[in-house]
């Protein structure tokens, strides 16, 4: 009798419920998006191993183009620019990852301690707004400031008796400027994520700490940061997974593809785009394939390291 009752309970649990239907409908748009834009395009990976030539439609061109093995990859790694490309892509991303964690966490903690809710919302909105701006719009605004003839900065310099500066021909200042622009645009998004984590922390921890005489810095060190650890590590792992990617708009649109800034703005994404412009689709596909594989390896490696150090903080 007991076995039969257990079997009936298992059968009941396996039945499709109304909650399952609602959750499936909620997940449907995301599932369709991933199928159309993430899994279906993976069929195009074969372009990286072909001498792609346009011959009718895209599918027909892809299937009829001749196989060329790893020739596209040889071109990528045999290029004299590969050192500059990897240096810029990885170097900038390391700086972006570090600042992309430290600054948003600090901003979220600072806003969390603002007593006025209205002021906190104003600051939060002001910092989050740049995230929605396109790099095309941002590049136009920067051009209005840095243009040699009509730029506001050069206008102020000239009005003070100084000589106008060719800002788009000064590579020594652009690494710092690009880091600043990336931080300006992305800090708001990260801050919102960390602020949501801080909001979810039980207030009784802070009340107990205040009774024990803990200062604000001690509360941050021993309560806020430890309870934010899991989210910080998750964001870090996701950022590491894109270490071989770069923000195309930041490195192409903002510097306006200036040849003088080649050594400090040429990244893998810019390289891929320029290969597409010269109709070498197979080489561009090879570069994108290398990015995807390298990104997968780095994110799995980072997760494995985190898993060994702190199993609960790992993503998988």
N, C-alpha and C positions, 0 to 999 in steps of 0.2 A: 504493500500500500504506500509506503514511504517513497519507494522508487518511482511509482506511478505519479505521485504528487509532484516530485521533483521534475519529472519529465514534462508534466503539464505546465509547470512554472517556466521551464526553459522555452517551451513552445510559445507561451504567451509573450515572453520577453523578445522573441525573435520577430514578432509581428510588426508590420509597418504601422507606425502611429502618425497622428496628426502633426506632432512635433517634428517628426522626421520629414514630413512633406514641407512644412514651413521652412525648416533649416535648409532643405535641398533647394527650394525656390530662392532663398537668400543667397545661396552659394552658386546658383546657376549663372548669373552674369559674369562673375569672376572666373568660373570654369570655362565658359565660352571664350572669354577674353584670352585666357592662357592657351586654349586650344588653337585659336586663330593667330595669335601674335607670338607665341612662344614655342609650341610644339609643331604646328604645321610648317612654319618657315625652316625648321631643322632639315627638311627634305633638300633645301638649297645648299646644304653643306658640301654636296658633291661638286659644286662650282669651284671650290678651292682646289680640286684635283683635276680640273678641266681647263682647256684653252677655250674659254667661253667666247662664242661668236654669235651675234644676233642673227637669227634665221627664222623669221616669222614671230610667233608668240613666245612668251617667256618659257613655258614648259617645253615647247618644241626646240627652242634654242638650247636649253639646258640638256636635253636628251641627245640632241644631234651633235653637240660640240665634242671635239676629240679629247680623250683622256691624255693628260700630260704628266701624270704621277705627282712628284713633289717639286716640280719646276717653279711653281708659284711661291712655295716656301723658300726655295733656294734664293729667289730674287729678294724676298723679305730679309732673310738673315745675311745675304751676301751684299746687301745695300750698305754703302758707306755711311748712311745716316742712322743705322740701327742703334749705334751707341748713344747718339743724341736723343733718339726717340725713346729708348728705354730709360735713359737717365732722367729725362724730363717727366715721363709718365710716372715712373716709380717714385722719383724724388719729390715731386709735387704732392703725390698721394700720401706719402708718409707724413708730410707736414700737415696736409688736410685732415688726416685721420687723428693726429695728436690734438690739433687745435679744434677739430670738430667734436671732440669729446670734452676737453678741458673748458673751453669757453661756454658752450651751451649748458653744461652742468653748473658752472659758476653763475651764469645768468639765471638759470631756473631757481637755484638756491636763493639768490638775491631777491628775485621777484616774489618767491615764496615767503620771505620775511617782511614784505611791505604790508603794513597794517591797513592802508586804504585800498579797498577792493577796486574802486574806480581807477585809481592811479595804476594799480597792477594790471588792469585790463588795457589801459591806454599804452603802457610800456610793452605789454605782450603783443598787442596788435601792431604797434609801430615796428617791432623787431621782426614780426612774422610777415609783414606786407612784402618786403623785397623778394621773398620766396616765390611769389606769384608773378613776378616780372620776367618777361622774356629777355634773353641775352641780347636779342636784336634791339629791343628798346633801350636796354642798359648801355649798349655800345654807342647808340645815337646820343644818349645823354653824356657819356664820357667824351665823345667827339666834340660836343658843344663846349666842353671845358678845356680839352687838350688840343684842339685844332690849332695849327700854326697861324693861320690868317685870322680866323674869327673866334678862336677859343677864348673863353672867359679868363682863364689863367694867364695866357699870353697877353691878353688885353690889359690886365692889371699890371703885369710886368712892364709892358711898354709904356703905360701911363706913368709908371714910377721912374722912367728913364732907363730901364734895363733892356736887354736884347731878348727877342722872342726865342723860345726853345722848341726844337723839333722833338717833342715827347715821344713820337712814334719811331724815332731813330736812336733811342737811348736804351739799349738792352739791359744795362746795369740796374735800372730802377724797376723794370717790369716784373721780375720774380716776386718782389715784395708787394707790388701793386696787385698782381694776380692772386696772391695769397689773401690779401685784404679783401678783394672783391668776392672771392669764394666764401670767405668767412661772413662777409656782410650779407650775402644772399642766402646762406644755408643755416646760419646760427639760429634763426627764428624757428625753423622746423624742429631742429634738435632740442631746442629749449622747451617747446610745447610737449614733446615726448617725455622729457625728464620732469617737467612740471606736473604732468599727469601722474607720474610715479610718486612724486613728493606729496601730491594731494591725497593719494591713496594710503599714505602712511598713518597708522593709528596715532591719534593725538595724545593718547595716554602715555606714550613713551616720552614725549616732550614734557608733559606735566610731571611725570615722575622724576625726570632729569632736573627740572626747575626746583622741585622740592629738595633734591639732593645738592642743590647749589651749582649745577653745571652751567658754564657760560655758553653763549651762542656758538662759539667755535668748537667747544667740546660736544655740543649737541650735533653739530654738522659732522664732526669727525667720528663720533661713536654711534650715532643713530641714523642720520640722513644718508651719508655715503655708503655704509654697510647695507642698508636696505635698498639702495639704488644699484648695488653691484650687479645684480642679474641683468637688469636692463642695459647698463653700461657695457657689459661684456657682450650682450647680444648685438648691440649697435656696433661694437668694435668688430665682431666677427663679420657682420654684413658689410662693413666698410672695407675690411681686408679683402673680401671676395671681389671687390671692384678695384683693386690696386693696379690692375693693368688697363683700366678704363680711365678716360679723362673726359671732363665736361667739354664737349665740342664747342659749344657757344662761347665759353670762357676763353678758350685758347685759339679760336678762329675768328669769332665775331668781334670780341672786345679789342684785340690788337689790330683788327681790320686786315688780317693776312699780310702784315708788313714784312717784307723781305729782310729788313734790318733787325727784326726780332726773331729771326728764324731759330737761332740757337737756344732761345729761352721759351719758345711757344710751340715747337714741333713735337707733337705727341702721337701716339698710335692712332687715335681717332682722326686727327688732322691728316695723318699719312693715308689712312683708309679713304677718306673723302677725296683727297687729291688723286689717288689712284683711280677712283671712280670717275673723276673729271677727265682723266686721260684715257678712259675706255678700257683700262686693264681690270676688268671686273673680277677675274680669277685671282689676281694678286690682292685686291681689296678683300675678297672673301677669305683668302688665306690668312690675312692679318686679323680679320674678325674671328676666325676659327681659333687662332693662337690665343687671342684674348679670352675667349670662352673657356678653353681648356685650362689655361693658366689660372683664370679666376676660380674655376671649379677646384683645382688642386689647392690653391691658397686658402680658400674658405674651409675645405675639408681638413687641411693641415692645422689651421688656426683652431678649428673646433676640436680636433683631436688633442691639441696641446692643452686647451682649456679643460677638456674632459678629464685629462690626467691630473691636472692641478685641483680642479673643483668640479666634480661630476654634475652637481646640481645646476651649475651655471652654463653648461654646454647646451647648444641648440638641439643637437641630435645625439 
